[in-house]
């Protein structure tokens, strides 16, 4: 009788563990294997498109990256353009950031547009649309840095695009930076 109880409890714990793993990782696996179709959105005055990783989403202007309430609200609607960085029609660095993921039970509540950002490689195309004009960029480099490393923003006069997300996926341990330069 005692052996039967232990077997039942052991099987129940294994079943619960399996359920928990599926519950936690299903949204991430589903997002990776079956990416959402390129979204349609109402305000098409400022948005980014990256065909290689199936991104087409609005850019929210002038978001303070140091104000968590402000950037969390903005990241629910799209990708954030950091306050104090340049827009594509100006000479200088444009810095865009977005989630790669969130807690599994909240993943669909946030825009996780940069989930597949690590897949970008040198030479990949990025297009930004602003007020009916197209600005094309080519990826030149990728770096993983610690959250306090911000030296890459010191040369803000350089005409470039920097995309940022957190890595590894589902954490905020480090930041992945993708650098791109404008192409004619």
N, C-alpha and C positions, 0 to 999 in steps of 0.2 A: 504493500500500500504506500509506504513512504517513498520507495523507488519510483512508483507511478506518479506521485505528486511532484517529485523533483524533475522528472522527465517532462511533465506538463508545464511546470514553471519555466524550465529551460527552453522549451519550444515556444512558449508564450513570449518570453523575453527576446528570443531571436526574431520572431514575427514582428514584435513591436519595433525592434531595432531596424529591421528592413523597411517597415512602414515609415519610420522617422527619416531614414536615408532618402527614400523616394520623395517624401514630402519636402525635404530640404533641397535636394538637387534637381528635381523634375523641372522647375521653372528655368534653371540655367541650361540644362541639357536641351530642353524644348526650344529655348531661345537660340541656342547655337545650331542645332540640327534643322530647325524650321524657322529661319529668321522672318520677322514680320515683313510684309510687303512695304515698299517705300511708301511712307505715310503721305497723306494729303492733309494739308492744313490751310486755315483760312488766310492768314497773313503771309503773303508770298513776297514781301518787300525785302526780307533779309533772311537768307537760309543757306545751309551748307549741303553739298551733295558729294558723297564718296561712293562711287559705283562698286568698287571692289568689295566693300563690306556692307553694301546695301543700306546706306544712310542717306536720307533726305529729310532734314528736320530744321525747324526755325532756330535762329540765333537770337537770343535775348540780349539787347545792348546794355552796356554800362552796369554790370553786376559787380557789386563789391565782394571780392573773394574772401575778405576777412569778416564779413557779416553773415554768419551761418543761416540766420532766418531768411535773409534776402536771397542768398544763393540757393538754398533748398527750395524755396518757392519758385524761383526761376527755372531750376533744373527739372521741375515737374512739367514745364511747358516746352523745354527745348535745351539747346546748348547755350552756355553763358559766355558772353564776351566780357573779359575782365575790365573793370573800370580803370581808366588811365592808360589803356593800351589803344593802339590805333585801329581804325577801320580800314577796309581794303582799298579805299580810294585815297588813302594818305600814305606817305612814306614813313614807315616805322613798323614795329612788331605788333601783330595782332595776336592776342592770346585767348584761346577758346578752351573751355573745360566742361566736362560732363561726367556723369556716373558711368562706371563700367557695370555695376550691379548694385544691389542693395540686399537687405535681408530677404531670404527667399519668399516669405509671406508678404513682403511689400514690393517685390520686384516689378510688378505690373503697375504700381502707382507712380513710379518715377520714369523719367525718360532715361533709358539705359543705352542711349545711342552709341556710346563709345565702348560697348561690350566687346566688340571685335577689333578695336583699334590696334592691339598687338599684332594683327595679321598684316598691317601695312608694311611695305618694303620700299626701298629706294626706287624712285622712278614712278611710283603710283600717283594717280591723279586725284586732285581735290579741287572742287569748284565751289566758289562762294558767289551767291547772287545777292546783289544789293541794289534796290531801286531800279530793277530792270537791266542792270549791267552784270556781266559775267567776269569773274576774276579767277583765273586758272593758276593752280599751284602744282608743284612737283615735290614729292617727298624726297628729302636729302639725307635725313638721319633720324635715329631713334635712340633715346637714352632712358634708363631707369634711374631715378634719383630718390633721395630721402625727402620728406616733406619740407624740411627747413632749407633745402638747397634751392635758392632762387637767383643764383648768379646769372643764369641764362636770360633773365629779364633785364639785366643791367644795360645791355646794349640794345635799348629800345629803338634806337634810330635806324637800325638795320631793317630793311624791308623784308619781312619774313612772316610766316604763320607758324604758331606753336599750338599744338593740340595736346591737352593733358587729360589723363584719367588715372584712377587708382588701380594699383596692381599689388599682389595677385587679385584676381577677380573675387569680389565679395569681401575685400578687406580695404583698409585705408593705410596699409603699411608703407607702401612706396608710391611714387608717381611715375607713370610712363609719359614721356614727352616725345612727340613726333614733330619734327621740324620740316618745314616746306618753304620753298622759294617761289616767287611769282614767275610764270612763264608767259611769253608773249604769244 
